[in-house]
Amino acid sequence: MTEYMRNSDAFTWSMEADPRLRSTVVTVLLLDRTPDWEAMRSRFETITADLPMFRERVVYSPLSAPPRWVPYADFDLDFHTRRVSAPAPGTFDTVLEMARIAAMEDFDRARPLWKATLVDGLADGGAAVVCKFHHALTDGVGAIEIALRLFDLTEEPEQPTAAPHAPASSSNEETWWRDYVDTLRFDAERASNTVTDLVRSAPSLAYNAIRHPVATAGAAVETAASVYRTVRPVNETGSPLMTDRSLVRHLAVHEVPLRQLRDAGHRGGGSLNDAFVAGVLGGLRLYHEKHGAEVGDLHLCMPVSLRTEEDAPGGNRITLMRFDVPGAEVDPARRIAQIHRRTARVRNERSLPYTQLIAGAMNLMPRWYIGSVLRHVDFLCSDVPGIPVPVYLGGARLRAQYAFGPTIGAAVNVTLLTYVDTCELGIDVDTGAIEDVDIFHACLADGFDEVLALGR
C-alpha cells in the first residue's frame, strides 16, 4: 500500500502554510581539503538507494489521509548533488552566507526534499558541503545515522556497494481512482487499529476503575492536563524585546569544549543538555540587560526524541515540547538545577505516548491555530549527539560540522551537535526578533562562559 506520512511528519509539512514556520534544516560540513567528487557523489547515490524517501516526493492525498511519499520517476542525482567554487573572499563567512540563503529558500516540492552542495576553493585550502533537507525527511538523530553512511573512518574512501536502481514510478500512468482506493484502505486500517487498541485496553481500564476509582480518575485528569499543555496556544512572548517575526535569517556558530560543558552540567546537578540550555538562557539574559529590559520566564521549545532502535533513519521521530525556563536566574548552577527539574517533568509528560494522536488532531486544526501554538516561543534548543571519532569524506578530513535547525516561529534556534570532543553550536536567528545579531552573539558567548566556569 502507499506509504503515508506519520501524523507528526504531516504536521511538520502542513504547518508551512505559514512560511515563517518552515522546517528546513541546513548542515555545514567543513573539510580540510577538497574531497574526491566522484567518491562523494557515489556515496550519496548509495544513500538514496538504501533510503527510499531520498528518491521520493510528497503528494497530497484525497479525503482524510495524510500526504504520502511516492517514487519520483524523474529523479536526477545531479540536481540534488552539486559542485561550485566559492565566490570571493572564500572564507567561512562565505559558506555561512550560502547556508543562510539555503535556509530561507523553500524546496521544489515536485522533487525529493534535499540538496547537497560541495563548495571548493576556500581561501584556506579547505572545502565545505552545505546540506539541506526537510525535517519531514528525518530528524537530528536520524540525520546522524544517515551521516554514518556518508563518512569513512579512514582517509582512504571505501568503495560503497553498487546502488540498485530506484523503482520506476508509474504514478503518471495510474488511474485517478487508485489514490481513493489507497486512502480508503488507509482509513480502514487506521480505524481497525484504533478499535483494536480500545479492545485491548478496555479490560484493564475497567478493572482499574473498579478497584482504584480515585487513582484512575486522577490519572485521566493528569493525562488530559498534559495533552492541554502540549497543544495550548501561547498568546505572547515571554521576552519584551524579541516580539516580531520575519522571513529573514542570520546564521552564526560557536564552539565549546564537550567535557567542560558536561562537567558544568553535573556540577549544577544536571546533564550536558541542561548546561547547554543554561548557556543559551544566560546569553538571552545578558542580551536583555544590554537593552535595559527586564526578563522573567522565557518560553522554550525543545524537541524530545521518541526514536527507538527499531526505527529506520528516515522520518521524524520527535515531538516538540514547550515550557518555561528561568530567564532571570543569574547563578549558573541554580539555573542548571532549575532547568533540570523542569526538563525532567517535560520528558515524563503523560502526553508523550499519544504524540501521533495529538499530531493527527492538530492536522485538523485551522492553520492560524498552529501559528498561535508556535509563533510566540522565545527560543528553541536542540541537542543532537554527533559522531565521537574523526571521520572523512572522499579522502578529506571532517574538521567541523554545524547544524542549523529551523526557528519554526521562535526568535532563535540554537542546535548543539557534538563532534569528537567539541560541542559545535549552529545559531539560526530571526532578524525580525533580534536585529543586532553581533551583540546577541557576544552575549551568547558570555552566557556559555558563565556556565563553563563551573566545569573548570
Buried (B, 14 or more C-beta within 10 A) or exposed (E): EBEBBBBBBBBBBBBBEBEBBBBBBBBBBBBBBBBBEEBBBBBBBBBBBBBBBBBBBBBEBEEEBBBBBBBBBEBEBEEBBEBEEBEEEBEBEBBBBBBBEBBBEEBEEEBBBBBBBBBBBBEEEBBBBBBBBBBBBBBBBBBBBBBEBBBBEEEEBEEBEEBEEBEEBEBEEEEEEEBBEBBEEBEEEBEEEEEEEEEEEEEEEEEBEEEEEEEBEEEEEEBEEBBEBBBEEBEEBBBEBBEEBEEEBBBBBBBBBBEBBBBBBBBBBBBBBBBBBBBBBBBBBBBBEBEEEEBEBBBBBBBBBBBEEEBBBBBBBBBBBBBBBBBEBEEBBBBBBBBBEBBEEBEEBBBBEBBBEBBBBBBEBEEEEBBBBBBBBBBBBBBBBBBEEBBBBBBBBBBBBBBBBBBBBBBBBBBBBBBBEBBBBBBBBBBBBBBEBEBBBBBBBBBBBBBBEBBE
